Amino acid sequence: MKQDILSLFLNAYATKLRLMRIFNHARNQQNRSILILPPSNFGSIGDEAMITGIIDYFKDKGVEKIGLISCSLSPDWNNFKTESQNLKIVHHIFSDSWKQWFEFIKLASTYDQFYCLGADVMDGKYSEYRSARRIQCAALAKQTGTDSAILGFSFNEEPTEKVVEAFQKLPLDIKLYARDPISQNRLIQKLKRPIELVADLAFLVHPASNDGHLSDVLKWIKDQKISQRVVLGINANSQIISQPDEQDINKIIHIYVEALTEIYSQNDNVSFILVPHDFRHPDKKSSDIGLSEAIWQDLPAEVQYHCLRLPAQFSARQIKSIAGNLDMVLSGRMHFAIACLGQGTPVACITYQGKFEGLFRHFELEGMLIKPEEALEESNLGKLIIALLEKRDHIRKNIQNKLSKVQQLAQANLYDQV
C-alpha cells in the first residue's frame, strides 16, 4: 500500500517536471547530456567496458556531459576517468530512500537521455527487487520528458514474475535492446512487444595504448612468441557455481590447475597468463583475483614457470589490448570473452545464467562453450582447450569475418539517441 502511494507521488512529480520543461523550453538541442545507470558498483571490468564503449562512441558526437549514478555511498564510479578533453563526467549518488527517489527524478529531468545499462541484471536472477527498481528508473526518467532506454541486456529462460510485470507496464516509447538473438526471442515471447536486437556495448571499446604495466605485460607476451610459444589467456570466475561454498571454490581451483597441467603436458610450448576481470573483493578467495592467485600457487613448478599473473589492476581498454595479443583464451567472464572476440581472438567459455550462447550466436561459433557441470568433471576442460588450440587459426578467421557486423549491432544501441 505504501509503495503504491509513493509511486503515485513519484509519477505526479515527474509529470510536473515534464510540464515545466515544456513550458520553459528547457531542452538544448546543441549540447547533449546523458545520464547512465551502471549495472553495479565500481570494480567490474565488464561494466567499465560498457560505459567506456558509450564514451568512445559519443565523444565525437557533440555530447558534453555524461552522468554516472552510483548506488551506494562509497566512491565507486568517482574512480572512473575519461581520456576525452571535451567530455565532462559527473558523479551522482542514488541510494534507496523515498527522498532519494524524488532527487533521482529531479536529476533525470536535467539530462537529455537516460540509459539503464541492462547487462545481465534485468531478469531478476541476482535480485528481483533491483531489477524492478532499474525498470522503474527508466519509467520515471521518461515521465520527466527525458528520452529513456534500457540498453543491451540478456534475459534468461526463467525471469521472475514481478520483473516481467514491470517490463509489461513500460510505455512502448521506452526502447528495449536485447544484446543477443536468444534474449530477444525470450523477451518478445514474454512481453509481446518490439525488442531491438543489438550487441553488447563493450564491443565499442578501443584498446589502450602501450604504456605502464600494460607495456610490461605485452613485452612478456611478445617474448613468449619470439620463443615460438603459444600464449593462452585464463580467467576463472566463481559465478559458474551458484552461491559457492569453500569446497566449491577449491573444486574450481583444482579443475583449472588440472586443465592447465594437462594442456601443458600435451603442448609444452604453451604459456599461460592469468587474467582477473573483476577487481571487487580482492581479499576473498572466491574473487577473480583470489582464484588467479590460488591457481598460480597450485600449479606444478614447470607450468608455473611459463605462467604470468597480471601484476596490477587493469582497465577495460588495457584488458582489450592484452586480449588482442593472445593466441587463445579460456574465460569464465562474458565481458572478457567480448574483449577477445572484439580483437578477433578465439575464446572458449564456461557458461552461466544463459547469456553466453546468444553472444556466440552473433559470430555463428559452435563448440566453444562448456556448461559448469561438465567443466567441473575431471579432464573435460583440458580436453576442450587442447582440441580448440588446433583449430585456433580457423576460428580466428571466422570471428574476423563477423566482427564488423557485430560492431554495427553494438552501435545500434545508440543510433537513435543523439
Residue pairs with C-beta under 8 A, 6 or more apart in sequence:
6 98
6 101
10 101
10 102
10 105
10 140
11 140
11 143
13 102
13 105
14 105
14 109
14 140
14 143
14 144
15 143
17 105
17 106
17 109
17 144
17 145
18 109
18 143
18 144
18 145
20 26
21 27
21 109
21 144
21 145
22 145
27 112
27 145
28 112
30 62
31 62
31 63
31 64
31 65
32 61
32 62
32 63
32 64
32 112
32 113
32 418
33 63
33 64
33 65
33 66
33 67
33 110
33 111
33 112
33 113
34 54
34 58
34 63
34 65
34 66
34 67
34 111
34 112
34 113
34 114
34 115
34 417
35 66
35 67
35 69
35 92
35 107
35 108
35 111
35 113
35 114
35 115
35 141
35 146
36 51
36 54
36 66
36 67
36 68
36 69
36 115
36 117
37 69
37 94
37 114
37 115
37 116
37 117
37 134
37 137
38 47
38 50
38 51
38 68
38 69
38 77
38 117
39 46
39 47
39 50
39 117
39 118
39 119
39 120
39 121
40 47
40 71
40 121
41 70
41 71
41 72
41 74
41 76
41 77
41 280
42 48
42 70
42 74
42 75
42 76
42 77
42 78
42 79
42 80
43 278
43 279
43 280
44 278
44 280
44 335
45 277
45 278
45 279
45 314
45 315
45 316
45 319
45 333
45 335
45 336
46 119
46 202
46 277
46 278
46 316
46 333
46 334
46 335
46 336
46 338
47 117
47 119
48 80
48 315
48 316
49 201
49 202
49 205
49 316
49 319
49 320
49 335
49 338
49 339
50 117
50 119
50 151
50 152
50 200
50 201
50 202
50 335
51 68
51 80
51 117
52 202
52 204
52 205
52 315
52 316
52 317
53 201
53 202
53 203
53 204
53 205
53 410
54 66
54 115
54 201
54 204
54 414
55 66
55 82
55 84
55 87
56 204
56 205
56 206
57 204
57 411
57 414
58 66
58 87
58 414
58 418
59 82
59 84
59 86
59 87
61 418
62 418
63 87
63 418
64 86
64 87
64 88
65 87
65 88
65 89
65 90
65 111
66 82
66 87
66 88
66 89
66 90
67 89
67 90
67 91
67 92
67 107
67 111
68 77
68 80
68 89
68 90
68 91
68 92
69 77
69 92
69 93
69 94
69 104
70 76
70 77
70 78
70 91
70 92
70 93
70 94
71 94
71 95
71 96
72 93
72 95
73 93
73 95
76 91
77 91
78 91
80 89
81 89
82 89
92 107
94 100
94 103
94 104
94 107
96 133
101 140
104 137
104 140
105 140
105 141
105 143
105 144
108 114
108 137
108 140
108 141
108 144
108 146
109 144
109 145
109 146
111 141
111 146
112 146
112 147
113 146
113 147
113 148
113 149
113 417
113 418
114 137
114 138
114 141
114 142
114 146
114 147
114 148
114 149
115 149
115 150
115 151
115 417
116 134
116 135
116 137
116 138
116 148
116 149
116 150
116 151
117 151
117 152
117 153
117 201
118 134
118 150
118 151
118 152
118 153
118 154
118 177
118 179
119 152
119 153
119 154
120 126
120 153
120 154
120 334
120 353
120 355
121 127
121 130
121 131
121 134
121 153
122 131
122 134
122 135
122 150
122 153
122 154
122 155
122 163
123 131
123 154
123 155
123 156
123 158
123 159
123 160
123 163
124 131
124 132
124 159
124 160
124 162
124 163
125 156
125 159
125 353
128 160
128 162
128 163
131 160
131 163
131 166
132 162
132 163
132 166
134 150
135 150
135 163
135 166
135 167
135 170
136 166
138 148
138 149
138 150
138 170
138 174
139 148
139 169
139 170
139 171
139 174
141 148
142 148
142 171
142 173
142 174
147 417
148 174
149 174
149 175
149 176
149 177
149 413
149 417
150 174
150 175
150 176
150 177
151 177
151 198
151 201
151 413
151 414
152 177
152 178
152 179
152 198
152 199
152 200
152 201
152 410
152 413
153 176
153 177
153 178
153 179
153 183
154 178
154 179
154 180
154 182
154 183
154 353
154 354
154 355
154 358
155 178
155 183
155 186
155 187
155 190
156 186
156 353
156 354
156 355
157 186
157 354
159 186
159 190
164 190
164 191
167 176
167 187
167 190
167 191
168 191
168 192
168 193
170 176
172 193
172 194
175 196
175 416
176 187
176 191
176 193
176 194
176 195
176 196
177 195
177 196
177 197
177 198
177 412
177 413
178 184
178 187
178 195
178 196
178 197
178 198
179 198
179 199
179 200
179 358
179 359
180 197
180 199
180 355
180 357
180 358
180 359
180 361
180 362
181 197
181 358
181 361
181 362
182 354
182 357
182 358
182 361
183 355
183 358
184 195
184 196
184 197
187 195
188 194
188 195
196 412
197 409
197 412
198 409
198 410
198 412
198 413
199 362
199 406
199 407
199 409
199 410
199 412
200 335
200 338
200 359
200 410
201 410
201 413
202 316
202 335
202 338
202 339
202 342
202 410
203 338
203 341
203 342
203 406
203 407
203 409
203 410
204 407
204 410
204 411
205 316
205 317
205 320
205 339
205 342
206 317
206 320
207 317
207 318
207 320
207 321
207 324
207 343
208 214
208 315
208 317
208 318
208 320
208 321
209 321
210 218
210 321
213 310
213 311
213 312
213 314
213 318
214 314
214 318
214 321
214 322
216 311
217 273
217 308
217 310
217 311
217 322
218 321
218 322
218 325
220 273
220 308
221 231
221 273
221 322
221 325
221 326
222 325
224 231
224 271
224 306
225 231
228 269
229 269
229 270
229 271
229 306
230 267
230 269
230 270
230 271
230 327
230 328
230 389
231 270
231 271
231 272
231 273
231 325
231 326
231 327
232 263
232 270
232 271
232 272
232 273
232 326
232 327
232 328
232 329
232 330
232 385
232 389
233 272
233 273
233 275
233 322
233 323
233 326
233 328
233 329
233 330
233 331
233 336
233 340
233 345
233 347
234 256
234 260
234 272
234 273
234 274
234 275
234 295
234 329
234 330
235 274
235 275
235 276
235 277
235 288
235 329
235 330
235 331
235 332
235 333
235 336
236 252
236 253
236 256
236 274
236 288
236 291
236 292
236 295
236 332
237 277
237 278
237 288
237 291
237 331
237 332
237 333
237 350
237 352
238 244
238 248
238 249
238 252
238 286
238 287
238 291
239 332
239 352
239 353
240 252
240 332
240 350
240 351
240 352
240 372
240 375
240 376
241 248
241 252
241 372
241 376
244 252
244 286
246 285
249 285
249 286
249 291
251 376
252 291
252 376
253 291
253 294
253 295
253 298
254 298
255 375
255 376
255 378
255 381
256 291
256 295
256 381
257 295
257 298
257 299
258 378
258 379
258 381
258 382
259 330
259 381
259 382
259 385
260 272
260 295
260 299
260 303
260 307
260 382
261 299
261 300
261 303
261 382
262 379
262 382
262 383
262 386
263 270
263 382
263 385
263 386
263 389
264 270
264 302
264 303
264 306
266 382
266 386
267 386
267 389
270 306
270 389
271 306
271 307
271 308
272 303
272 306
272 307
272 308
273 307
273 308
273 309
273 310
273 322
273 326
274 292
274 295
274 296
274 307
274 308
274 309
274 310
275 292
275 310
275 319
275 322
275 329
275 336
276 287
276 288
276 289
276 291
276 292
276 310
277 288
277 319
277 331
277 333
277 335
277 336
278 287
278 288
278 333
279 288
279 289
279 313
280 287
281 287
281 290
282 289
282 290
283 290
284 290
285 291
285 294
288 333
292 309
292 310
293 309
296 304
296 307
296 309
299 307
314 322
316 335
316 339
319 336
319 339
320 339
320 342
320 343
323 329
323 336
323 339
323 340
323 342
323 343
323 345
324 343
324 344
324 345
326 340
326 345
327 345
327 346
327 389
327 392
328 345
328 346
328 347
328 348
328 385
328 388
328 389
328 392
329 336
329 337
329 340
329 345
329 346
329 347
329 348
330 347
330 348
330 349
330 350
330 381
330 385
331 337
331 340
331 347
331 348
331 349
331 350
332 349
332 350
332 352
334 349
334 355
334 356
334 359
336 347
337 347
337 349
337 356
337 359
338 359
340 346
340 347
341 347
341 359
341 363
341 399
341 403
341 406
342 403
342 407
344 396
344 399
344 400
344 403
345 396
345 399
346 368
346 388
346 392
346 395
346 396
346 399
347 368
348 368
348 369
348 370
348 384
348 385
348 388
349 356
349 360
349 368
349 369
349 370
350 369
350 370
350 371
350 372
350 375
350 381
351 357
351 369
351 370
351 371
351 372
352 372
356 369
357 369
360 366
360 368
360 369
362 402
362 405
362 406
362 409
363 398
363 399
363 402
363 403
363 406
364 398
364 402
365 395
365 398
365 399
367 388
368 388
368 395
370 380
370 381
370 384
374 380
375 381
388 395
